[in-house]
Amino acid sequence: MKELNGETALITGGASGIGLSIGKRLAEAGMKVVLADIEVPVLEEAVAELKGLGFEAMGVYCDVSDMGSVEEMKNQVEETFGNPKVVCLNAGVGFGSPLSEATISDWEWVVGVNLWGIINGLHAFLPAIREMSEGHIVITASIAGHVSVPNLGPYSATKFASVSIAETLRQELLTENSGVGVSCLCPGFVSTNIWNSERNRPENLLNKSLDDLTEEELLQREAFMEWISSNAKEPSEVAELVHQAIVDDRFWIFTDGQHLEGIKSRHSSIVNGDELPWPAPPLIDI
């Protein structure tokens, strides 16, 4: 999609992190930007920031796990800015737990946001974009959608599914010679609040056992957050890659190369029928 100026972009999970940075970058390219998010106070601050920079922007509350909320958000976007030509399905939550300890509530929460958020977004916006035969859809997956590691089962499962949806959508649109592009964003570690997602977890899906972490578990979490603050990519770097992928109609967006060996090892085990690489490749070294 070469010409972005004057068109509308929608970003879910747009109040902070990667989503907000994508919104800023697309606004700089001349797009009208809609930020959709569940965190209303933060969303209002983000929209005020964009407007303060002279950009045309609006914020809409949206719970992406709820199709009714997504439809309401879609109606508000269309009434104000018309059909968006760029849709970034970026909302997501982070969650870590051994599969043996993950509760049904954990699964419902993570799958609801990370997977149903994409399904609902496509159901709402894909028909109009296909009809225009012009535009671009960005689906935020993860490195964890290519490499499985212990203690990230629910999260990784949703990200593997997100990669598959993006690949399938790309193939289907190519088959019908559509002018709509698709990108699959696969970030490594980025300096965002995704690993503090419990702040937005619905009351009915809470896991009370998370309130009783041991001292060792708390220290591990603290070390993890310190590593991210020192080593992770900045969201603005990711946003630049996303903007360029939209302009160039490029499918894969990887934020760094440090995980490629793990991906190669996994693919090699598939091709050769070998055992999974073990120990699993570490995502970080702390």
C-alpha positions in Angstrom: 0.0 0.0 0.0 2.0 2.9 -1.3 -0.3 5.8 -0.5 -1.2 6.3 3.2 -1.8 10.0 3.3 -5.4 10.9 4.1 -6.5 7.3 4.7 -7.7 5.8 8.0 -5.8 3.3 10.2 -7.2 1.4 13.1 -5.0 -0.1 15.8 -6.3 -2.4 18.6 -4.3 -2.3 21.8 -3.5 1.2 20.7 -3.3 3.0 24.0 0.3 2.1 24.7 3.4 0.1 23.7 3.7 -1.2 20.1 0.1 -0.1 19.3 0.6 3.5 20.2 3.9 3.7 18.4 2.3 2.3 15.3 -0.4 4.9 15.6 2.2 7.7 15.9 4.2 6.4 12.9 1.1 6.1 10.7 -0.1 9.5 11.8 3.3 10.9 10.7 2.6 9.3 7.3 -0.5 11.4 7.1 -3.1 8.8 8.2 -6.1 9.5 10.4 -5.6 7.2 13.3 -8.1 5.3 15.5 -6.7 3.8 18.7 -8.9 1.1 20.3 -8.2 -0.2 23.7 -9.7 -1.4 27.0 -7.8 1.0 29.2 -9.8 4.2 28.9 -7.7 6.6 31.0 -4.5 5.6 29.2 -6.3 5.7 25.8 -7.5 9.2 26.5 -3.9 10.3 27.2 -2.7 8.7 24.0 -5.3 10.4 21.9 -4.5 13.7 23.5 -0.9 13.2 22.8 -1.5 12.6 19.1 -3.8 15.5 18.8 -1.3 17.7 20.6 1.2 16.8 17.9 -1.3 18.0 15.3 -2.5 14.6 14.1 -6.1 13.6 13.4 -7.0 10.9 15.9 -9.7 9.4 17.9 -9.9 6.8 20.7 -12.6 4.1 21.1 -13.1 1.8 24.0 -13.0 -1.9 22.9 -12.8 -5.3 24.5 -11.5 -7.3 21.5 -12.6 -10.6 23.1 -16.2 -9.5 22.8 -17.7 -9.4 19.3 -20.4 -7.0 20.4 -17.8 -4.5 21.6 -15.8 -4.9 18.4 -18.9 -4.2 16.3 -19.7 -1.1 18.4 -16.1 0.1 17.9 -16.4 -0.5 14.1 -19.6 1.5 13.9 -17.9 4.5 15.7 -14.9 4.3 13.4 -17.0 4.3 10.2 -19.3 7.1 11.5 -16.2 9.4 12.1 -13.6 8.4 9.6 -15.2 5.9 7.3 -13.8 2.4 6.6 -10.2 2.0 7.6 -7.7 0.9 5.0 -5.1 -0.2 7.5 -6.2 -2.5 10.3 -3.6 -3.5 12.9 -4.9 -6.3 15.1 -2.4 -5.8 17.8 -4.2 -6.2 21.2 -2.7 -8.9 23.3 -1.9 -10.1 26.9 1.1 -11.8 28.2 0.9 -14.8 30.5 3.4 -17.4 31.8 2.6 -20.7 33.5 3.4 -24.4 33.2 0.5 -26.1 31.4 -0.1 -28.3 34.4 -0.8 -25.2 36.5 -2.8 -23.0 34.0 -6.4 -22.8 34.9 -9.4 -22.7 32.6 -9.8 -19.0 33.5 -6.2 -18.5 32.4 -6.9 -20.1 29.0 -10.2 -18.2 28.5 -8.5 -14.9 29.2 -5.4 -15.4 27.0 -7.3 -17.1 24.1 -10.1 -14.5 24.4 -7.8 -11.5 23.8 -4.9 -12.9 21.8 -6.9 -15.2 19.4 -10.5 -14.2 19.5 -9.4 -10.6 19.3 -7.9 -11.3 15.9 -10.9 -13.4 14.8 -13.4 -10.7 15.9 -11.3 -8.0 14.2 -11.2 -9.9 10.9 -14.9 -10.6 11.1 -15.7 -6.9 11.6 -13.3 -5.3 9.1 -12.2 -7.8 6.5 -15.4 -7.6 4.4 -15.1 -3.9 3.7 -11.4 -4.0 3.0 -11.9 -6.9 0.6 -14.6 -5.0 -1.2 -12.3 -2.0 -1.5 -9.6 -4.4 -2.7 -7.1 -2.0 -1.3 -5.6 -1.7 2.2 -3.4 -3.7 4.6 -4.0 -5.9 7.6 -1.3 -6.3 10.3 -1.7 -9.3 12.7 0.6 -9.1 15.7 1.9 -12.6 16.6 5.2 -13.2 18.3 8.5 -15.1 18.2 6.5 -17.3 20.6 4.4 -18.2 17.5 7.4 -19.9 16.0 9.3 -21.4 18.9 7.8 -23.2 21.9 9.4 -23.0 25.3 8.3 -24.2 28.8 6.0 -22.0 30.8 4.5 -20.1 27.9 2.0 -22.7 26.7 -1.2 -20.7 26.6 0.5 -17.6 25.2 2.5 -19.5 22.7 -0.6 -21.5 21.5 -2.4 -18.2 20.7 0.6 -16.9 18.8 1.1 -20.0 16.7 -2.6 -19.7 15.8 -2.1 -16.0 15.0 0.7 -16.9 12.6 -1.4 -19.5 10.9 -4.3 -17.0 10.5 -2.0 -14.4 9.0 -0.5 -16.9 6.5 -3.9 -18.3 5.5 -5.3 -14.8 5.0 -2.3 -13.8 2.9 -2.7 -16.9 0.7 -6.5 -16.4 0.3 -6.1 -12.7 -0.7 -3.3 -13.6 -3.2 -5.6 -16.3 -4.7 -8.3 -13.8 -5.4 -5.8 -11.2 -6.8 -6.8 -8.8 -4.1 -5.0 -5.5 -3.6 -5.1 -6.0 0.2 -1.8 -6.8 1.8 -1.1 -8.8 5.0 1.8 -8.6 7.4 2.5 -10.9 10.3 4.4 -9.0 13.1 6.5 -11.3 15.2 8.2 -9.3 17.9 10.9 -10.6 20.2 11.1 -8.7 23.5 9.9 -5.1 23.3 9.8 -2.6 26.1 6.0 -2.6 26.8 3.6 -3.4 29.6 2.4 -6.8 28.0 4.0 -8.8 30.9 2.0 -6.7 33.3 -1.3 -7.6 31.6 -2.9 -8.8 34.8 -3.9 -5.1 35.4 -6.6 -5.6 32.7 -7.7 -9.1 33.5 -11.5 -9.4 34.0 -12.7 -10.0 37.5 -14.5 -13.2 36.5 -11.3 -14.7 35.0 -8.9 -13.9 37.8 -6.5 -16.6 39.0 -6.2 -16.1 42.8 -3.1 -18.3 43.0 -1.1 -15.6 41.3 -1.4 -13.6 44.5 0.6 -16.2 46.4 3.9 -16.2 44.5 6.9 -17.5 46.4 9.8 -15.2 47.1 11.8 -17.1 44.4 9.1 -16.6 41.8 8.9 -12.9 42.7 12.7 -12.6 42.3 12.5 -14.4 38.9 9.8 -12.0 37.7 11.8 -9.0 38.9 14.9 -10.2 37.1 12.8 -10.8 34.0 11.4 -7.2 34.0 14.9 -5.8 34.6 16.2 -7.7 31.6 13.4 -6.4 29.4 14.1 -2.8 30.5 17.7 -3.1 29.6 17.7 -5.2 26.5 14.3 -5.1 24.8 13.6 -3.1 21.6 11.8 0.2 21.8 8.2 0.2 20.4 9.2 3.0 18.1 11.7 0.7 16.4 9.0 -1.9 15.8 6.6 0.8 14.5 9.1 1.8 11.9 9.3 -1.8 10.7 5.5 -2.0 10.5 5.2 1.2 8.5 7.8 0.0 6.0 6.2 -3.4 5.7 2.8 -1.8 4.9 4.4 0.4 2.2 6.4 -2.5 0.7 3.6 -5.0 1.1 5.9 -7.4 3.0 4.5 -10.3 4.9 7.0 -11.2 7.7 8.1 -8.6 10.2 10.7 -9.8 12.7 12.1 -7.3 15.1 15.5 -8.9 15.6 17.5 -12.0 14.5 18.5 -13.4 17.9 15.7 -16.1 17.8 16.3 -17.3 14.2 18.5 -20.1 15.2 15.8 -21.5 17.5 13.3 -21.3 14.5 15.8 -23.1 12.3 16.4 -25.8 14.8 12.7 -26.4 15.2 12.1 -26.5 11.4 15.1 -28.9 11.0 13.6 -31.3 13.5 10.4 -31.3 11.5 12.1 -31.9 8.2 14.3 -34.6 9.5 11.8 -36.2 11.9 14.1 -35.6 14.8 13.4 -35.1 18.5 12.5 -31.5 19.4 15.6 -29.4 20.2 16.3 -29.8 23.9 16.9 -28.0 26.1 14.5 -25.6 24.5 16.2 -22.5 23.1 16.1 -19.8 25.8 14.2 -16.7 24.8 16.3 -14.6 27.1 19.5 -15.0 29.2 19.1 -13.7 32.7 
